[in-house]
Every structure is written in C-alpha cells, then in structure tokens.
Amino acid sequence: MTTTVSTKGQIVLPAGLRKRDGIVPGQEFAIERLARGEYRLVRRKPRPNQGLVDWLLACPERNFFVPVESESTDSL
C-alpha cells in the first residue's frame, strides 16, 4: 500500500489498514524518526478513562444513573 503527503503535511492511512487494525478517528500515534527518510508510527494507548466524560455528558438527564440493589456475594 502507498499513500501521499498532502500539501498540509498530512498522511492518510489507507482504509484497509484502518479497518484491519481498528483505527478510528481521533486515535493518537507517536512518530519516531529511525533514519533519514525512515519513520515508524506507533499507536498510542488511550488513557484509562478516555471518553468517560463524553459518555457521562451524554446521559439523557440528571440522576439518570441510580444505584442498583444487589445481594452480597458472600452468601453465594
């Protein structure tokens, strides 16, 4: 597969690679210069709670989430 650098300096990962590796918009990559003309892209791991705030803000209304009654696992 090949790709081209745009006039803005952007490189597009081909759709086949994105689909095969589950790459979605917004994912971050680190770029390392190995040698002149040689580079490596490494997908950065997301922060443990990445997206949590967006998920909470998407709640339909205040107090949407309520505690759920459950029995102790000690008796099982």
LUMKOLZA-54920 format. One record per atom (N, C-alpha, C, O): residue number from 0; chain; atom name; x, z, y. Coordinates in pm, 1 decimal, always signed. Example, Ala and Ser with C-alpha at 12.3 -4.5 7.8 and 13.67 -1.06 7.14 Angstrom:
# residues 2
@pos->0, unit->A, site->N, xx->+1319.0, zz->+780.0, yy->-569.0 $
@pos->0, unit->A, site->CA, xx->+1230.0, zz->+780.0, yy->-450.0 $
@pos->0, unit->A, site->C, xx->+1320.0, zz->+780.0, yy->-330.0 $
@pos->0, unit->A, site->O, xx->+1423.6, zz->+846.5, yy->-331.9 $
@pos->1, unit->A, site->N, xx->+1285.0, zz->+708.0, yy->-225.0 $
@pos->1, unit->A, site->CA, xx->+1367.0, zz->+714.0, yy->-106.0 $
@pos->1, unit->A, site->C, xx->+1290.0, zz->+787.0, yy->+3.0 $
@pos->1, unit->A, site->O, xx->+1340.9, zz->+803.9, yy->+113.8 $
# end
This chain:
# residues 76
@pos->0, unit->A, site->N, xx->+84.0, zz->+0.0, yy->-118.1 $
@pos->0, unit->A, site->CA, xx->+0.0, zz->+0.0, yy->+0.0 $
@pos->0, unit->A, site->C, xx->+87.9, zz->+0.0, yy->+123.7 $
@pos->0, unit->A, site->O, xx->+198.5, zz->+54.0, yy->+123.1 $
@pos->1, unit->A, site->N, xx->+38.4, zz->-59.9, yy->+227.2 $
@pos->1, unit->A, site->CA, xx->+110.6, zz->-61.9, yy->+354.0 $
@pos->1, unit->A, site->C, xx->+16.0, zz->-22.6, yy->+466.7 $
@pos->1, unit->A, site->O, xx->-106.1, zz->-28.5, yy->+452.6 $
@pos->2, unit->A, site->N, xx->+74.2, zz->+16.9, yy->+577.1 $
@pos->2, unit->A, site->CA, xx->-2.7, zz->+49.5, yy->+696.2 $
@pos->2, unit->A, site->C, xx->+81.6, zz->+12.0, yy->+816.9 $
@pos->2, unit->A, site->O, xx->+200.5, zz->-16.6, yy->+803.0 $
@pos->3, unit->A, site->N, xx->+22.1, zz->+11.6, yy->+933.3 $
@pos->3, unit->A, site->CA, xx->+90.7, zz->-29.8, yy->+1055.5 $
@pos->3, unit->A, site->C, xx->+77.1, zz->+79.4, yy->+1161.0 $
@pos->3, unit->A, site->O, xx->-25.8, zz->+146.5, yy->+1168.3 $
@pos->4, unit->A, site->N, xx->+179.3, zz->+97.1, yy->+1241.7 $
@pos->4, unit->A, site->CA, xx->+173.2, zz->+191.3, yy->+1353.1 $
@pos->4, unit->A, site->C, xx->+96.9, zz->+124.1, yy->+1466.9 $
@pos->4, unit->A, site->O, xx->+126.4, zz->+10.7, yy->+1504.6 $
@pos->5, unit->A, site->N, xx->-2.4, zz->+196.2, yy->+1521.2 $
@pos->5, unit->A, site->CA, xx->-81.9, zz->+140.3, yy->+1630.7 $
@pos->5, unit->A, site->C, xx->-5.3, zz->+149.8, yy->+1761.9 $
@pos->5, unit->A, site->O, xx->+102.9, zz->+208.4, yy->+1767.1 $
@pos->6, unit->A, site->N, xx->-61.3, zz->+92.2, yy->+1867.7 $
@pos->6, unit->A, site->CA, xx->+1.7, zz->+98.5, yy->+1999.4 $
@pos->6, unit->A, site->C, xx->+5.2, zz->+241.6, yy->+2052.0 $
@pos->6, unit->A, site->O, xx->+83.7, zz->+272.8, yy->+2141.5 $
@pos->7, unit->A, site->N, xx->-79.7, zz->+329.1, yy->+1996.8 $
@pos->7, unit->A, site->CA, xx->-81.6, zz->+470.0, yy->+2034.3 $
@pos->7, unit->A, site->C, xx->+13.9, zz->+552.5, yy->+1948.1 $
@pos->7, unit->A, site->O, xx->+23.3, zz->+673.9, yy->+1966.1 $
@pos->8, unit->A, site->N, xx->+84.5, zz->+488.9, yy->+1855.3 $
@pos->8, unit->A, site->CA, xx->+177.1, zz->+559.9, yy->+1768.1 $
@pos->8, unit->A, site->C, xx->+111.3, zz->+622.6, yy->+1647.3 $
@pos->8, unit->A, site->O, xx->+172.0, zz->+705.1, yy->+1579.0 $
@pos->9, unit->A, site->N, xx->-13.0, zz->+584.3, yy->+1620.1 $
@pos->9, unit->A, site->CA, xx->-86.6, zz->+641.5, yy->+1508.0 $
@pos->9, unit->A, site->C, xx->-65.4, zz->+560.4, yy->+1380.8 $
@pos->9, unit->A, site->O, xx->-50.1, zz->+438.3, yy->+1384.3 $
@pos->10, unit->A, site->N, xx->-65.1, zz->+631.8, yy->+1268.4 $
@pos->10, unit->A, site->CA, xx->-55.4, zz->+567.5, yy->+1137.5 $
@pos->10, unit->A, site->C, xx->-181.5, zz->+601.7, yy->+1059.9 $
@pos->10, unit->A, site->O, xx->-219.1, zz->+718.6, yy->+1050.8 $
@pos->11, unit->A, site->N, xx->-246.4, zz->+501.8, yy->+1004.7 $
@pos->11, unit->A, site->CA, xx->-368.4, zz->+522.6, yy->+927.1 $
@pos->11, unit->A, site->C, xx->-332.4, zz->+527.1, yy->+779.6 $
@pos->11, unit->A, site->O, xx->-265.2, zz->+437.7, yy->+728.2 $
@pos->12, unit->A, site->N, xx->-377.8, zz->+632.5, yy->+711.7 $
@pos->12, unit->A, site->CA, xx->-359.8, zz->+638.3, yy->+566.6 $
@pos->12, unit->A, site->C, xx->-466.6, zz->+549.4, yy->+503.6 $
@pos->12, unit->A, site->O, xx->-584.3, zz->+562.2, yy->+537.3 $
@pos->13, unit->A, site->N, xx->-428.4, zz->+460.0, yy->+413.1 $
@pos->13, unit->A, site->CA, xx->-526.4, zz->+371.7, yy->+350.8 $
@pos->13, unit->A, site->C, xx->-639.2, zz->+450.1, yy->+282.1 $
@pos->13, unit->A, site->O, xx->-617.3, zz->+559.1, yy->+229.1 $
@pos->14, unit->A, site->N, xx->-759.4, zz->+392.7, yy->+284.0 $
@pos->14, unit->A, site->CA, xx->-877.4, zz->+459.1, yy->+229.3 $
@pos->14, unit->A, site->C, xx->-858.3, zz->+499.8, yy->+84.1 $
@pos->14, unit->A, site->O, xx->-906.5, zz->+605.5, yy->+43.5 $
@pos->15, unit->A, site->N, xx->-789.4, zz->+418.8, yy->+5.4 $
@pos->15, unit->A, site->CA, xx->-767.0, zz->+451.7, yy->-135.4 $
@pos->15, unit->A, site->C, xx->-691.2, zz->+582.2, yy->-152.5 $
@pos->15, unit->A, site->O, xx->-724.2, zz->+662.5, yy->-239.8 $
@pos->16, unit->A, site->N, xx->-589.6, zz->+603.8, yy->-69.4 $
@pos->16, unit->A, site->CA, xx->-512.8, zz->+728.3, yy->-75.0 $
@pos->16, unit->A, site->C, xx->-597.7, zz->+846.9, yy->-30.0 $
@pos->16, unit->A, site->O, xx->-595.3, zz->+953.2, yy->-92.1 $
@pos->17, unit->A, site->N, xx->-673.0, zz->+827.7, yy->+79.0 $
@pos->17, unit->A, site->CA, xx->-756.1, zz->+937.2, yy->+129.8 $
@pos->17, unit->A, site->C, xx->-859.5, zz->+978.9, yy->+26.4 $
@pos->17, unit->A, site->O, xx->-882.2, zz->+1097.9, yy->+4.7 $
@pos->18, unit->A, site->N, xx->-921.2, zz->+881.7, yy->-36.6 $
@pos->18, unit->A, site->CA, xx->-1024.8, zz->+911.7, yy->-135.9 $
@pos->18, unit->A, site->C, xx->-963.4, zz->+979.1, yy->-258.9 $
@pos->18, unit->A, site->O, xx->-1015.4, zz->+1079.9, yy->-306.8 $
@pos->19, unit->A, site->N, xx->-854.8, zz->+924.9, yy->-309.3 $
@pos->19, unit->A, site->CA, xx->-791.8, zz->+977.4, yy->-430.5 $
@pos->19, unit->A, site->C, xx->-742.5, zz->+1120.8, yy->-411.6 $
@pos->19, unit->A, site->O, xx->-749.5, zz->+1201.5, yy->-504.3 $
@pos->20, unit->A, site->N, xx->-692.3, zz->+1153.0, yy->-291.5 $
@pos->20, unit->A, site->CA, xx->-635.7, zz->+1285.3, yy->-267.3 $
@pos->20, unit->A, site->C, xx->-729.1, zz->+1379.2, yy->-192.0 $
@pos->20, unit->A, site->O, xx->-690.2, zz->+1490.9, yy->-157.7 $
@pos->21, unit->A, site->N, xx->-852.0, zz->+1335.1, yy->-165.9 $
@pos->21, unit->A, site->CA, xx->-949.1, zz->+1421.9, yy->-98.9 $
@pos->21, unit->A, site->C, xx->-911.8, zz->+1457.0, yy->+43.6 $
@pos->21, unit->A, site->O, xx->-937.0, zz->+1568.7, yy->+88.8 $
@pos->22, unit->A, site->N, xx->-852.2, zz->+1363.1, yy->+114.7 $
@pos->22, unit->A, site->CA, xx->-812.4, zz->+1385.1, yy->+253.8 $
@pos->22, unit->A, site->C, xx->-932.4, zz->+1356.8, yy->+343.6 $
@pos->22, unit->A, site->O, xx->-993.2, zz->+1250.0, yy->+335.8 $
@pos->23, unit->A, site->N, xx->-965.5, zz->+1452.8, yy->+428.3 $
@pos->23, unit->A, site->CA, xx->-1080.9, zz->+1438.7, yy->+516.7 $
@pos->23, unit->A, site->C, xx->-1034.1, zz->+1447.4, yy->+662.0 $
@pos->23, unit->A, site->O, xx->-926.4, zz->+1500.4, yy->+689.2 $
@pos->24, unit->A, site->N, xx->-1114.4, zz->+1395.6, yy->+755.6 $
@pos->24, unit->A, site->CA, xx->-1076.5, zz->+1402.4, yy->+896.8 $
@pos->24, unit->A, site->C, xx->-1049.5, zz->+1546.4, yy->+940.2 $
@pos->24, unit->A, site->O, xx->-1121.0, zz->+1638.8, yy->+901.5 $
@pos->25, unit->A, site->N, xx->-947.1, zz->+1563.4, yy->+1019.8 $
@pos->25, unit->A, site->CA, xx->-913.1, zz->+1694.9, yy->+1071.6 $
@pos->25, unit->A, site->C, xx->-805.8, zz->+1767.8, yy->+991.8 $
@pos->25, unit->A, site->O, xx->-750.8, zz->+1867.2, yy->+1039.2 $
@pos->26, unit->A, site->N, xx->-775.3, zz->+1719.8, yy->+871.2 $
@pos->26, unit->A, site->CA, xx->-670.1, zz->+1785.5, yy->+794.6 $
@pos->26, unit->A, site->C, xx->-537.2, zz->+1761.2, yy->+863.3 $
@pos->26, unit->A, site->O, xx->-513.7, zz->+1654.7, yy->+920.3 $
@pos->27, unit->A, site->N, xx->-450.6, zz->+1861.0, yy->+857.1 $
@pos->27, unit->A, site->CA, xx->-321.1, zz->+1852.2, yy->+925.0 $
@pos->27, unit->A, site->C, xx->-209.6, zz->+1820.6, yy->+826.3 $
@pos->27, unit->A, site->O, xx->-213.6, zz->+1859.5, yy->+709.5 $
@pos->28, unit->A, site->N, xx->-109.8, zz->+1748.6, yy->+877.2 $
@pos->28, unit->A, site->CA, xx->+7.4, zz->+1712.3, yy->+799.0 $
@pos->28, unit->A, site->C, xx->+131.9, zz->+1748.9, yy->+876.5 $
@pos->28, unit->A, site->O, xx->+134.4, zz->+1739.7, yy->+999.2 $
@pos->29, unit->A, site->N, xx->+233.8, zz->+1789.8, yy->+806.3 $
@pos->29, unit->A, site->CA, xx->+365.5, zz->+1809.8, yy->+866.1 $
@pos->29, unit->A, site->C, xx->+444.3, zz->+1682.3, yy->+837.3 $
@pos->29, unit->A, site->O, xx->+429.9, zz->+1622.9, yy->+730.4 $
@pos->30, unit->A, site->N, xx->+526.4, zz->+1641.0, yy->+931.2 $
@pos->30, unit->A, site->CA, xx->+609.2, zz->+1522.5, yy->+908.6 $
@pos->30, unit->A, site->C, xx->+754.8, zz->+1565.6, yy->+915.1 $
@pos->30, unit->A, site->O, xx->+796.7, zz->+1636.8, yy->+1006.3 $
@pos->31, unit->A, site->N, xx->+829.3, zz->+1521.3, yy->+817.7 $
@pos->31, unit->A, site->CA, xx->+971.2, zz->+1554.8, yy->+810.4 $
@pos->31, unit->A, site->C, xx->+1052.3, zz->+1426.6, yy->+818.1 $
@pos->31, unit->A, site->O, xx->+1019.9, zz->+1327.4, yy->+752.8 $
@pos->32, unit->A, site->N, xx->+1157.6, zz->+1429.2, yy->+898.1 $
@pos->32, unit->A, site->CA, xx->+1248.8, zz->+1314.8, yy->+904.4 $
@pos->32, unit->A, site->C, xx->+1356.3, zz->+1336.6, yy->+800.1 $
@pos->32, unit->A, site->O, xx->+1433.5, zz->+1432.0, yy->+809.4 $
@pos->33, unit->A, site->N, xx->+1362.2, zz->+1249.8, yy->+701.5 $
@pos->33, unit->A, site->CA, xx->+1459.8, zz->+1261.6, yy->+594.3 $
@pos->33, unit->A, site->C, xx->+1591.3, zz->+1193.9, yy->+631.6 $
@pos->33, unit->A, site->O, xx->+1699.1, zz->+1248.6, yy->+608.7 $
@pos->34, unit->A, site->N, xx->+1581.3, zz->+1076.0, yy->+688.4 $
@pos->34, unit->A, site->CA, xx->+1696.2, zz->+997.1, yy->+731.7 $
@pos->34, unit->A, site->C, xx->+1643.2, zz->+892.5, yy->+828.4 $
@pos->34, unit->A, site->O, xx->+1522.5, zz->+882.4, yy->+850.8 $
@pos->35, unit->A, site->N, xx->+1733.8, zz->+815.3, yy->+885.2 $
@pos->35, unit->A, site->CA, xx->+1689.5, zz->+711.3, yy->+978.5 $
@pos->35, unit->A, site->C, xx->+1591.9, zz->+616.9, yy->+907.7 $
@pos->35, unit->A, site->O, xx->+1627.5, zz->+552.3, yy->+809.1 $
@pos->36, unit->A, site->N, xx->+1469.5, zz->+609.5, yy->+958.6 $
@pos->36, unit->A, site->CA, xx->+1368.4, zz->+521.3, yy->+902.4 $
@pos->36, unit->A, site->C, xx->+1298.5, zz->+576.2, yy->+778.7 $
@pos->36, unit->A, site->O, xx->+1216.7, zz->+506.0, yy->+719.2 $
@pos->37, unit->A, site->N, xx->+1328.0, zz->+699.2, yy->+738.1 $
@pos->37, unit->A, site->CA, xx->+1263.3, zz->+758.9, yy->+621.1 $
@pos->37, unit->A, site->C, xx->+1197.2, zz->+890.3, yy->+662.0 $
@pos->37, unit->A, site->O, xx->+1260.3, zz->+978.2, yy->+720.7 $
@pos->38, unit->A, site->N, xx->+1068.4, zz->+901.1, yy->+629.5 $
@pos->38, unit->A, site->CA, xx->+990.9, zz->+1018.4, yy->+667.9 $
@pos->38, unit->A, site->C, xx->+905.9, zz->+1062.8, yy->+549.7 $
@pos->38, unit->A, site->O, xx->+879.6, zz->+985.6, yy->+457.5 $
@pos->39, unit->A, site->N, xx->+863.7, zz->+1188.8, yy->+554.3 $
@pos->39, unit->A, site->CA, xx->+776.2, zz->+1241.0, yy->+449.8 $
@pos->39, unit->A, site->C, xx->+661.0, zz->+1314.1, yy->+517.6 $
@pos->39, unit->A, site->O, xx->+681.7, zz->+1396.5, yy->+606.7 $
@pos->40, unit->A, site->N, xx->+538.8, zz->+1282.4, yy->+473.6 $
@pos->40, unit->A, site->CA, xx->+420.1, zz->+1354.2, yy->+518.8 $
@pos->40, unit->A, site->C, xx->+384.7, zz->+1457.7, yy->+413.7 $
@pos->40, unit->A, site->O, xx->+382.5, zz->+1428.0, yy->+294.3 $
@pos->41, unit->A, site->N, xx->+357.1, zz->+1579.7, yy->+458.8 $
@pos->41, unit->A, site->CA, xx->+317.4, zz->+1686.1, yy->+367.2 $
@pos->41, unit->A, site->C, xx->+188.2, zz->+1746.9, yy->+420.2 $
@pos->41, unit->A, site->O, xx->+182.8, zz->+1795.1, yy->+533.3 $
@pos->42, unit->A, site->N, xx->+83.6, zz->+1744.1, yy->+336.6 $
@pos->42, unit->A, site->CA, xx->-43.2, zz->+1801.6, yy->+380.1 $
@pos->42, unit->A, site->C, xx->-27.7, zz->+1952.5, yy->+392.2 $
@pos->42, unit->A, site->O, xx->+17.6, zz->+2019.3, yy->+299.2 $
@pos->43, unit->A, site->N, xx->-65.7, zz->+2005.0, yy->+507.9 $
@pos->43, unit->A, site->CA, xx->-56.0, zz->+2149.1, yy->+531.2 $
@pos->43, unit->A, site->C, xx->-176.0, zz->+2218.1, yy->+469.3 $
@pos->43, unit->A, site->O, xx->-287.5, zz->+2165.9, yy->+471.6 $
@pos->44, unit->A, site->N, xx->-152.1, zz->+2335.7, yy->+414.1 $
@pos->44, unit->A, site->CA, xx->-261.2, zz->+2412.9, yy->+355.5 $
@pos->44, unit->A, site->C, xx->-347.4, zz->+2468.7, yy->+468.5 $
@pos->44, unit->A, site->O, xx->-294.8, zz->+2516.8, yy->+568.8 $
@pos->45, unit->A, site->N, xx->-479.1, zz->+2462.3, yy->+452.7 $
@pos->45, unit->A, site->CA, xx->-566.0, zz->+2518.6, yy->+557.1 $
@pos->45, unit->A, site->C, xx->-552.7, zz->+2670.4, yy->+561.7 $
@pos->45, unit->A, site->O, xx->-520.2, zz->+2733.9, yy->+461.4 $
@pos->46, unit->A, site->N, xx->-578.0, zz->+2727.3, yy->+678.5 $
@pos->46, unit->A, site->CA, xx->-578.8, zz->+2871.9, yy->+690.9 $
@pos->46, unit->A, site->C, xx->-688.2, zz->+2927.2, yy->+599.6 $
@pos->46, unit->A, site->O, xx->-787.9, zz->+2858.9, yy->+576.1 $
@pos->47, unit->A, site->N, xx->-672.2, zz->+3049.1, yy->+547.5 $
@pos->47, unit->A, site->CA, xx->-768.4, zz->+3103.1, yy->+451.6 $
@pos->47, unit->A, site->C, xx->-913.7, zz->+3101.1, yy->+499.8 $
@pos->47, unit->A, site->O, xx->-1004.1, zz->+3075.2, yy->+420.4 $
@pos->48, unit->A, site->N, xx->-937.2, zz->+3127.7, yy->+626.8 $
@pos->48, unit->A, site->CA, xx->-1074.9, zz->+3131.7, yy->+678.2 $
@pos->48, unit->A, site->C, xx->-1109.2, zz->+3011.9, yy->+765.4 $
@pos->48, unit->A, site->O, xx->-1201.9, zz->+3018.3, yy->+846.1 $
@pos->49, unit->A, site->N, xx->-1035.4, zz->+2903.1, yy->+749.8 $
@pos->49, unit->A, site->CA, xx->-1061.4, zz->+2785.5, yy->+832.6 $
@pos->49, unit->A, site->C, xx->-1203.4, zz->+2737.1, yy->+808.5 $
@pos->49, unit->A, site->O, xx->-1245.2, zz->+2721.1, yy->+693.8 $
@pos->50, unit->A, site->N, xx->-1276.4, zz->+2714.1, yy->+914.0 $
@pos->50, unit->A, site->CA, xx->-1413.8, zz->+2666.9, yy->+903.9 $
@pos->50, unit->A, site->C, xx->-1516.1, zz->+2779.1, yy->+900.2 $
@pos->50, unit->A, site->O, xx->-1635.9, zz->+2752.7, yy->+910.7 $
@pos->51, unit->A, site->N, xx->-1472.8, zz->+2902.6, yy->+885.8 $
@pos->51, unit->A, site->CA, xx->-1565.6, zz->+3015.2, yy->+876.0 $
@pos->51, unit->A, site->C, xx->-1646.9, zz->+3032.2, yy->+1003.5 $
@pos->51, unit->A, site->O, xx->-1768.0, zz->+3053.3, yy->+997.5 $
@pos->52, unit->A, site->N, xx->-1581.7, zz->+3023.3, yy->+1118.1 $
@pos->52, unit->A, site->CA, xx->-1653.8, zz->+3040.0, yy->+1244.3 $
@pos->52, unit->A, site->C, xx->-1758.2, zz->+2930.0, yy->+1260.6 $
@pos->52, unit->A, site->O, xx->-1871.4, zz->+2957.7, yy->+1300.2 $
@pos->53, unit->A, site->N, xx->-1721.2, zz->+2805.5, yy->+1230.4 $
@pos->53, unit->A, site->CA, xx->-1818.1, zz->+2695.4, yy->+1239.6 $
@pos->53, unit->A, site->C, xx->-1936.0, zz->+2720.2, yy->+1146.4 $
@pos->53, unit->A, site->O, xx->-2050.8, zz->+2694.3, yy->+1182.5 $
@pos->54, unit->A, site->N, xx->-1907.5, zz->+2770.3, yy->+1026.7 $
@pos->54, unit->A, site->CA, xx->-2013.3, zz->+2797.2, yy->+929.7 $
@pos->54, unit->A, site->C, xx->-2106.6, zz->+2906.4, yy->+981.9 $
@pos->54, unit->A, site->O, xx->-2228.6, zz->+2894.7, yy->+970.8 $
@pos->55, unit->A, site->N, xx->-2048.7, zz->+3012.7, yy->+1038.9 $
@pos->55, unit->A, site->CA, xx->-2131.8, zz->+3120.4, yy->+1091.9 $
@pos->55, unit->A, site->C, xx->-2213.6, zz->+3074.9, yy->+1211.6 $
@pos->55, unit->A, site->O, xx->-2329.7, zz->+3113.3, yy->+1226.0 $
@pos->56, unit->A, site->N, xx->-2153.6, zz->+2993.3, yy->+1297.6 $
@pos->56, unit->A, site->CA, xx->-2226.9, zz->+2944.0, yy->+1414.4 $
@pos->56, unit->A, site->C, xx->-2339.3, zz->+2848.9, yy->+1375.6 $
@pos->56, unit->A, site->O, xx->-2431.7, zz->+2826.8, yy->+1453.9 $
@pos->57, unit->A, site->N, xx->-2332.3, zz->+2793.0, yy->+1256.3 $
@pos->57, unit->A, site->CA, xx->-2435.5, zz->+2700.7, yy->+1210.2 $
@pos->57, unit->A, site->C, xx->-2556.7, zz->+2774.0, yy->+1153.0 $
@pos->57, unit->A, site->O, xx->-2653.9, zz->+2709.9, yy->+1113.2 $
@pos->58, unit->A, site->N, xx->-2552.5, zz->+2907.1, yy->+1148.1 $
@pos->58, unit->A, site->CA, xx->-2666.8, zz->+2983.1, yy->+1096.8 $
@pos->58, unit->A, site->C, xx->-2790.1, zz->+2951.6, yy->+1180.7 $
@pos->58, unit->A, site->O, xx->-2780.4, zz->+2941.3, yy->+1303.0 $
@pos->59, unit->A, site->N, xx->-2905.3, zz->+2936.4, yy->+1117.2 $
@pos->59, unit->A, site->CA, xx->-3025.3, zz->+2896.2, yy->+1190.5 $
@pos->59, unit->A, site->C, xx->-3072.9, zz->+2996.3, yy->+1295.2 $
@pos->59, unit->A, site->O, xx->-3128.6, zz->+2956.2, yy->+1397.3 $
@pos->60, unit->A, site->N, xx->-3052.1, zz->+3125.1, yy->+1272.0 $
@pos->60, unit->A, site->CA, xx->-3098.4, zz->+3223.7, yy->+1368.4 $
@pos->60, unit->A, site->C, xx->-3020.1, zz->+3353.4, yy->+1351.6 $
@pos->60, unit->A, site->O, xx->-2952.6, zz->+3373.8, yy->+1250.7 $
@pos->61, unit->A, site->N, xx->-3029.7, zz->+3439.0, yy->+1449.6 $
@pos->61, unit->A, site->CA, xx->-2961.2, zz->+3568.2, yy->+1442.9 $
@pos->61, unit->A, site->C, xx->-3018.6, zz->+3649.8, yy->+1327.3 $
@pos->61, unit->A, site->O, xx->-3138.5, zz->+3643.5, yy->+1300.2 $
@pos->62, unit->A, site->N, xx->-2933.9, zz->+3725.8, yy->+1259.9 $
@pos->62, unit->A, site->CA, xx->-2971.3, zz->+3809.7, yy->+1146.0 $
@pos->62, unit->A, site->C, xx->-3024.8, zz->+3728.9, yy->+1027.9 $
@pos->62, unit->A, site->O, xx->-3103.7, zz->+3779.3, yy->+948.0 $
@pos->63, unit->A, site->N, xx->-2981.5, zz->+3603.1, yy->+1017.5 $
@pos->63, unit->A, site->CA, xx->-3024.0, zz->+3518.3, yy->+904.9 $
@pos->63, unit->A, site->C, xx->-2971.1, zz->+3575.0, yy->+773.5 $
@pos->63, unit->A, site->O, xx->-3040.4, zz->+3573.7, yy->+671.7 $
@pos->64, unit->A, site->N, xx->-2848.1, zz->+3624.7, yy->+776.9 $
@pos->64, unit->A, site->CA, xx->-2789.2, zz->+3681.7, yy->+656.4 $
@pos->64, unit->A, site->C, xx->-2821.7, zz->+3830.4, yy->+651.0 $
@pos->64, unit->A, site->O, xx->-2798.2, zz->+3903.4, yy->+747.3 $
@pos->65, unit->A, site->N, xx->-2874.6, zz->+3873.8, yy->+540.7 $
@pos->65, unit->A, site->CA, xx->-2909.2, zz->+4014.2, yy->+522.2 $
@pos->65, unit->A, site->C, xx->-2843.4, zz->+4063.2, yy->+393.9 $
@pos->65, unit->A, site->O, xx->-2818.7, zz->+3984.2, yy->+302.8 $
@pos->66, unit->A, site->N, xx->-2815.0, zz->+4192.5, yy->+386.0 $
@pos->66, unit->A, site->CA, xx->-2755.7, zz->+4245.2, yy->+262.9 $
@pos->66, unit->A, site->C, xx->-2850.3, zz->+4225.7, yy->+144.9 $
@pos->66, unit->A, site->O, xx->-2972.2, zz->+4234.1, yy->+160.0 $
@pos->67, unit->A, site->N, xx->-2795.0, zz->+4200.5, yy->+31.1 $
@pos->67, unit->A, site->CA, xx->-2874.2, zz->+4180.0, yy->-90.6 $
@pos->67, unit->A, site->C, xx->-2861.6, zz->+4304.6, yy->-176.9 $
@pos->67, unit->A, site->O, xx->-2751.2, zz->+4353.4, yy->-201.1 $
@pos->68, unit->A, site->N, xx->-2973.6, zz->+4355.3, yy->-222.4 $
@pos->68, unit->A, site->CA, xx->-2973.7, zz->+4469.9, yy->-310.9 $
@pos->68, unit->A, site->C, xx->-2915.1, zz->+4428.9, yy->-444.9 $
@pos->68, unit->A, site->O, xx->-2951.2, zz->+4324.2, yy->-498.6 $
@pos->69, unit->A, site->N, xx->-2826.9, zz->+4508.2, yy->-498.6 $
@pos->69, unit->A, site->CA, xx->-2770.9, zz->+4479.0, yy->-628.9 $
@pos->69, unit->A, site->C, xx->-2740.4, zz->+4610.2, yy->-700.0 $
@pos->69, unit->A, site->O, xx->-2719.2, zz->+4713.8, yy->-637.1 $
@pos->70, unit->A, site->N, xx->-2738.7, zz->+4602.9, yy->-830.7 $
@pos->70, unit->A, site->CA, xx->-2708.7, zz->+4723.2, yy->-906.1 $
@pos->70, unit->A, site->C, xx->-2558.9, zz->+4734.0, yy->-928.9 $
@pos->70, unit->A, site->O, xx->-2487.1, zz->+4634.2, yy->-921.6 $
@pos->71, unit->A, site->N, xx->-2513.4, zz->+4850.6, yy->-955.4 $
@pos->71, unit->A, site->CA, xx->-2372.0, zz->+4874.3, yy->-978.3 $
@pos->71, unit->A, site->C, xx->-2327.5, zz->+4809.1, yy->-1109.0 $
@pos->71, unit->A, site->O, xx->-2402.4, zz->+4805.2, yy->-1206.7 $
@pos->72, unit->A, site->N, xx->-2208.3, zz->+4759.5, yy->-1109.1 $
@pos->72, unit->A, site->CA, xx->-2154.2, zz->+4702.7, yy->-1233.5 $
@pos->72, unit->A, site->C, xx->-2104.0, zz->+4811.0, yy->-1327.5 $
@pos->72, unit->A, site->O, xx->-2069.8, zz->+4782.3, yy->-1442.2 $
@pos->73, unit->A, site->N, xx->-2099.2, zz->+4936.2, yy->-1280.0 $
@pos->73, unit->A, site->CA, xx->-2053.9, zz->+5046.7, yy->-1363.9 $
@pos->73, unit->A, site->C, xx->-2144.1, zz->+5067.5, yy->-1484.3 $
@pos->73, unit->A, site->O, xx->-2098.5, zz->+5113.1, yy->-1589.2 $
@pos->74, unit->A, site->N, xx->-2272.5, zz->+5034.2, yy->-1469.8 $
@pos->74, unit->A, site->CA, xx->-2366.9, zz->+5057.3, yy->-1579.7 $
@pos->74, unit->A, site->C, xx->-2370.4, zz->+4941.0, yy->-1678.1 $
@pos->74, unit->A, site->O, xx->-2437.6, zz->+4950.6, yy->-1780.9 $
@pos->75, unit->A, site->N, xx->-2301.5, zz->+4833.7, yy->-1650.3 $
@pos->75, unit->A, site->CA, xx->-2305.8, zz->+4716.6, yy->-1740.1 $
@pos->75, unit->A, site->C, xx->-2213.2, zz->+4727.6, yy->-1855.4 $
@pos->75, unit->A, site->O, xx->-2206.7, zz->+4636.8, yy->-1938.2 $
# end
